[in-house]
Structure formats: structure tokens, C-alpha cells
Amino acid sequence: MPAMILDAFKAVLWSFFGVRKRAAYESDTQKLKPQHVIAAGLVAALVFVLVLFLIVKLVTR
């Protein structure tokens, strides 16, 4: 179970980066559950927004 969640985060982070091999994509679609990918995407997006917010706060001090 934890390996599947880590694989979901890996797939989401690669999609944020915008680079993905077709074989890896097809492998992910076969083994990952949509719920895990959605949850990982929401968490990664939240972390991304918070990091951007912190950077802006530090720069504008």
C-alpha cells in the first residue's frame, strides 16, 4: 500500500515537471488507483502553492 502511494506521488511530480515516457505512463495507468493519484495531486498542488507563498513572503520582507 505505501509503495502504491509513493508511486502515485512520483507520477504526479513527473506530470508537474511535464516529462513522462509512454511506457512509464502506461505502467502507471495499470497499477495506480485514481483515488491515490487524485489525493497525491491535491497534496502536491497544496505544497507547491504554500512554497510559492513562502517565497513571496520572504522576498517581500
C-alpha positions as CSV (number, residue, x, y, z in Angstrom):
1,M,0.0,0.0,0.0
2,P,2.7,2.6,0.9
3,A,4.6,1.8,-2.3
4,M,1.5,2.5,-4.4
5,I,1.1,5.9,-2.7
6,L,4.7,6.7,-3.3
7,D,4.3,5.6,-7.0
8,A,1.3,8.0,-7.2
9,F,3.4,10.9,-5.9
10,K,6.1,10.0,-8.3
11,A,3.7,10.0,-11.2
12,V,2.2,13.3,-10.1
13,L,5.5,15.0,-9.7
14,W,6.7,13.8,-13.1
15,S,3.5,15.3,-14.5
16,F,4.2,18.6,-12.8
17,F,7.6,18.5,-14.5
18,G,6.0,17.7,-17.8
19,V,8.2,14.8,-18.9
20,R,6.9,11.3,-19.0
21,K,7.8,8.2,-21.0
22,R,4.9,6.4,-22.7
23,A,5.9,3.1,-21.1
24,A,6.0,4.6,-17.6
25,Y,2.7,6.3,-18.2
26,E,1.0,3.1,-19.4
27,S,2.5,1.2,-16.4
28,D,1.1,3.8,-14.0
29,T,-2.4,3.6,-15.6
30,Q,-2.4,-0.1,-15.0
31,K,-1.2,-0.2,-11.4
32,L,-2.3,3.1,-9.8
33,K,-5.8,3.7,-8.4
34,P,-7.4,7.0,-9.5
35,Q,-8.1,7.9,-5.8
36,H,-4.4,7.7,-5.0
37,V,-3.4,9.9,-7.9
38,I,-6.1,12.5,-7.1
39,A,-5.0,12.6,-3.5
40,A,-1.3,12.9,-4.4
41,G,-2.2,15.6,-6.9
42,L,-4.1,17.7,-4.4
43,V,-1.3,17.3,-1.8
44,A,1.4,18.2,-4.3
45,A,-0.6,21.2,-5.5
46,L,-1.1,22.4,-2.0
47,V,2.6,22.0,-1.1
48,F,3.5,23.9,-4.4
49,V,1.2,26.8,-3.6
50,L,2.5,27.0,0.0
51,V,6.1,27.0,-1.2
52,L,5.3,29.8,-3.6
53,F,3.5,31.7,-0.9
54,L,6.5,31.4,1.4
55,I,8.9,32.5,-1.3
56,V,6.9,35.6,-2.0
57,K,6.7,36.4,1.8
58,L,10.4,36.1,2.1
59,V,11.1,38.2,-1.0
60,T,8.7,41.0,0.0
61,R,10.0,41.4,3.6
